[in-house]
Amino acid sequence: MLKKIRLTLAIVFWVLITWLLIDFTGTAHAYLGWMAKIQFVPALLALNIGALLFVVTLTLLMGRIYCSVICPLGVMQDAIAWLRKKKNKYNYSPAKNTLRYTMLVLACATLALNIAWIGGLIFPYSAYGRIVAAIVAPLYKLANNGLAAIAEHYNSYAFYEVDVWLKSTAALIVALLTWTIIAILAWKGGRTWCNTICPVGTLLGFVSRYSLFKPTIDTSKCSGCNLCARNCKASCIDSKNKEIDYSRCVTCMDCMESC
């Protein structure tokens, strides 16, 4: 039940925030602008204390549920991994902490030195926004123009044509490369990007170690069948030693479904 609720919220949030990013009428911004404001890095740059406290409190309560529901880049990775439609496909792997902390330090340095556009290549919301703006938005506008042409044929003006253009070839190439890299990592290893590259994931990982509600392994009942680990998209369950790396757990609850 908990997994279904989490999954439903994630899908709804993902669809709505994607619409927010591609909407050219202003309708989505009027009702859904708050979704962008609670994204971690935008909230940090805007010094939105309320949003930051919300994310930190949520993490202290339920672990990295932010990464599993609110972050659109995280949900996109889950969608790509789901397309494999292959159960029991993951294995535990030790945390690549050197890489994780290096990326976090570099990301913080770009903010401190006021060169956030470099950090924007790996910050989750900016990376997702770039992908949507360069790849999805033009297709959305083309579809809109097609509907506008059909509606006009029937003397209806429910839709209106808009200009379709790309900001630059470089932006498209960067967006395509970003999506390709993340898609390959998600296809092969689930949440690899989140737990090795994403600075927000690493930062929230420090907090999630102390979360109040989190999955635990009952060592008195665990048979070591490894089903939980093979269903863990974060590859953070060490069933051999009966341990969970909570800094990488994204509270997807797939392990609970299998055991």
C-alpha positions as CSV (number, residue, x, y, z in Angstrom):
1,M,0.0,0.0,0.0
2,L,2.8,2.4,1.0
3,K,4.6,1.7,-2.2
4,K,1.5,2.3,-4.3
5,I,0.9,5.7,-2.6
6,R,4.5,6.7,-3.1
7,L,4.4,5.6,-6.8
8,T,1.2,7.5,-7.4
9,L,2.5,10.7,-5.9
10,A,5.7,10.4,-7.8
11,I,3.9,9.9,-11.2
12,V,1.5,12.8,-10.5
13,F,4.3,15.1,-9.4
14,W,6.5,14.2,-12.4
15,V,3.7,14.8,-14.9
16,L,2.7,18.1,-13.4
17,I,6.2,19.5,-13.1
18,T,6.9,18.5,-16.7
19,W,3.8,20.3,-17.8
20,L,5.0,23.3,-15.7
21,L,8.3,23.3,-17.7
22,I,6.7,23.0,-21.1
23,D,3.6,25.1,-20.7
24,F,3.6,28.3,-22.8
25,T,0.2,29.6,-21.8
26,G,1.0,30.5,-18.2
27,T,-1.8,28.3,-16.9
28,A,0.6,25.8,-15.2
29,H,2.7,28.5,-13.6
30,A,-0.4,30.0,-11.9
31,Y,-1.2,26.8,-10.1
32,L,1.9,24.8,-10.0
33,G,4.7,27.3,-9.6
34,W,5.2,26.1,-6.0
35,M,6.6,22.8,-7.4
36,A,9.6,24.6,-8.8
37,K,10.1,26.5,-5.5
38,I,10.5,23.4,-3.4
39,Q,13.2,21.9,-5.6
40,F,16.3,21.9,-3.4
41,V,18.8,23.9,-5.5
42,P,16.4,26.6,-6.6
43,A,15.3,26.9,-3.0
44,L,18.9,27.2,-1.9
45,L,19.8,29.8,-4.5
46,A,16.6,31.8,-3.6
47,L,17.3,31.4,0.1
48,N,13.8,30.0,0.5
49,I,14.2,28.9,4.1
50,G,10.7,27.5,4.3
51,A,11.2,25.2,1.3
52,L,14.7,24.1,2.6
53,L,13.2,23.3,6.0
54,F,10.4,21.3,4.4
55,V,12.9,19.2,2.4
56,V,15.2,18.6,5.4
57,T,12.3,17.8,7.8
58,L,10.8,15.4,5.2
59,T,14.2,13.7,4.9
60,L,14.6,13.4,8.7
61,L,11.2,11.8,8.9
62,M,11.2,9.5,5.8
63,G,14.7,9.4,4.4
64,R,15.3,10.5,0.8
65,I,11.6,10.5,-0.2
66,Y,12.4,13.8,-1.9
67,C,14.6,12.0,-4.4
68,S,11.9,9.4,-4.9
69,V,8.8,11.6,-5.3
70,I,9.6,15.3,-5.7
71,C,12.8,15.3,-7.8
72,P,11.7,14.9,-11.5
73,L,15.1,13.7,-12.6
74,G,14.9,10.9,-10.0
75,V,11.4,9.8,-11.1
76,M,12.6,9.9,-14.7
77,Q,15.3,7.4,-13.8
78,D,12.8,5.1,-12.2
79,A,10.7,5.3,-15.3
80,I,13.6,4.3,-17.5
81,A,14.6,1.4,-15.2
82,W,10.9,0.2,-15.1
83,L,11.0,-0.1,-18.9
84,R,13.4,-3.0,-18.6
85,K,10.5,-4.9,-17.2
86,K,12.9,-7.4,-15.7
87,K,12.6,-8.3,-12.0
88,N,15.4,-9.1,-9.6
89,K,17.9,-7.2,-11.6
90,Y,20.1,-5.4,-9.1
91,N,22.9,-6.3,-6.8
92,Y,24.5,-4.7,-3.8
93,S,27.5,-2.5,-4.6
94,P,29.6,-0.5,-2.1
95,A,29.1,3.2,-2.1
96,K,31.5,5.1,-4.3
97,N,32.1,7.8,-1.7
98,T,35.2,9.3,-3.2
99,L,33.3,10.2,-6.3
100,R,30.2,11.2,-4.4
101,Y,32.0,13.7,-2.1
102,T,34.1,15.0,-5.0
103,M,31.1,15.9,-7.0
104,L,29.5,17.5,-3.9
105,V,32.6,19.6,-3.3
106,L,32.8,20.7,-6.9
107,A,29.1,21.6,-6.9
108,C,29.4,23.7,-3.8
109,A,32.5,25.4,-5.3
110,T,30.5,26.4,-8.4
111,L,27.9,28.1,-6.2
112,A,30.6,29.8,-4.0
113,L,32.5,31.1,-7.1
114,N,29.2,32.2,-8.8
115,I,29.7,29.9,-11.7
116,A,26.5,27.9,-11.0
117,W,26.0,27.3,-14.7
118,I,28.8,24.7,-14.5
119,G,27.1,23.1,-11.5
120,G,23.9,23.2,-13.4
121,L,25.2,20.4,-15.6
122,I,24.7,18.0,-12.6
123,F,22.2,19.8,-10.4
124,P,19.1,17.6,-10.8
125,Y,16.4,20.2,-11.4
126,S,18.5,22.2,-13.9
127,A,19.5,19.0,-15.7
128,Y,15.9,17.9,-16.0
129,G,14.8,21.4,-17.0
130,R,17.4,21.4,-19.8
131,I,16.3,18.1,-21.1
132,V,12.6,19.1,-21.1
133,A,13.3,22.5,-22.6
134,A,15.5,21.3,-25.4
135,I,13.9,18.0,-26.3
136,V,10.3,17.8,-25.0
137,A,9.1,21.4,-25.3
138,P,9.6,21.6,-29.1
139,L,7.8,18.3,-29.6
140,Y,5.0,19.6,-27.3
141,K,4.7,22.8,-29.4
142,L,4.7,20.8,-32.6
143,A,1.8,18.7,-31.3
144,N,0.0,21.8,-30.2
145,N,0.4,23.4,-33.7
146,G,-1.0,20.2,-35.3
147,L,-4.1,20.4,-33.1
148,A,-4.4,24.1,-33.9
149,A,-4.4,23.4,-37.6
150,I,-7.1,20.7,-37.2
151,A,-9.2,22.9,-34.9
152,E,-8.9,25.8,-37.4
153,H,-10.2,23.5,-40.2
154,Y,-13.4,23.1,-38.1
155,N,-13.6,26.8,-37.3
156,S,-12.5,26.3,-33.7
157,Y,-9.8,28.3,-31.9
158,A,-9.4,26.1,-28.9
159,F,-5.7,26.0,-29.8
160,Y,-3.4,28.5,-31.3
161,E,-0.1,28.1,-33.2
162,V,3.2,29.1,-31.5
163,D,6.7,29.4,-32.8
164,V,8.9,26.3,-32.4
165,W,12.5,27.1,-32.0
166,L,15.7,25.8,-30.3
167,K,17.7,28.0,-28.1
168,S,21.0,26.7,-29.6
169,T,22.5,23.6,-31.1
170,A,24.9,23.5,-28.1
171,A,22.0,23.4,-25.7
172,L,20.4,20.6,-27.6
173,I,23.6,18.6,-27.7
174,V,24.2,19.0,-24.0
175,A,20.6,18.0,-23.2
176,L,20.9,14.9,-25.4
177,L,24.2,13.9,-23.9
178,T,22.8,14.4,-20.4
179,W,19.7,12.4,-21.1
180,T,21.7,9.6,-22.8
181,I,24.2,9.3,-19.9
182,I,21.5,9.3,-17.2
183,A,19.3,6.9,-19.3
184,I,22.2,4.4,-19.7
185,L,23.0,4.5,-16.0
186,A,19.4,4.1,-15.0
187,W,18.9,1.2,-17.5
188,K,21.9,-0.7,-16.2
189,G,21.9,0.2,-12.5
190,G,18.8,2.1,-11.4
191,R,19.7,5.0,-9.2
192,T,23.4,5.1,-10.2
193,W,23.3,8.8,-11.1
194,C,21.6,9.8,-7.9
195,N,24.0,8.0,-5.7
196,T,27.3,8.8,-7.4
197,I,26.9,12.0,-9.3
198,C,24.0,14.1,-7.9
199,P,25.2,16.5,-5.2
200,V,21.7,16.9,-3.8
201,G,21.4,13.1,-3.3
202,T,24.8,13.1,-1.5
203,L,23.8,16.0,0.7
204,L,20.5,14.6,1.6
205,G,22.2,11.3,2.2
206,F,23.9,12.8,5.2
207,V,20.6,13.7,6.7
208,S,18.8,10.5,5.8
209,R,21.1,8.4,8.0
210,Y,19.1,9.8,10.9
211,S,15.6,9.5,9.5
212,L,12.9,8.4,11.8
213,F,11.0,6.0,9.6
214,K,13.2,3.8,7.4
215,P,13.3,0.1,6.3
216,T,15.2,-2.2,8.6
217,I,16.3,-5.8,8.4
218,D,15.0,-8.2,11.0
219,T,18.2,-10.3,11.5
220,S,16.3,-12.9,13.5
221,K,14.0,-13.7,10.5
222,C,16.3,-12.9,7.5
223,S,17.2,-16.0,5.6
224,G,19.7,-14.2,3.3
225,C,17.7,-15.0,0.2
226,N,18.9,-11.7,-1.3
227,L,15.5,-10.8,-2.8
228,C,15.4,-7.4,-1.2
229,A,18.9,-6.5,-2.5
230,R,18.0,-7.7,-6.0
231,N,15.0,-5.4,-6.0
232,C,16.8,-2.4,-4.6
233,K,17.3,0.2,-7.4
234,A,19.8,2.1,-5.2
235,S,21.9,-1.1,-4.7
236,C,22.3,-0.2,-1.1
237,I,21.1,-3.4,0.7
238,D,24.0,-5.7,1.8
239,S,22.0,-8.8,2.5
240,K,25.1,-10.8,3.3
241,N,25.9,-8.6,6.3
242,K,22.3,-7.6,6.8
243,E,22.9,-3.9,6.5
244,I,21.3,-1.0,4.6
245,D,23.2,2.1,3.5
246,Y,20.6,4.7,4.4
247,S,22.6,7.5,2.7
248,R,21.7,5.9,-0.7
249,C,18.3,4.5,0.1
250,V,15.6,6.5,-1.8
251,T,12.7,5.1,0.1
252,C,11.2,3.4,-3.0
253,M,9.9,0.5,-0.8
254,D,10.6,-2.1,-3.5
255,C,12.5,-4.2,-0.9
256,M,9.4,-4.3,1.3
257,E,7.3,-5.5,-1.6
258,S,9.6,-8.5,-2.1
259,C,10.1,-9.5,1.5
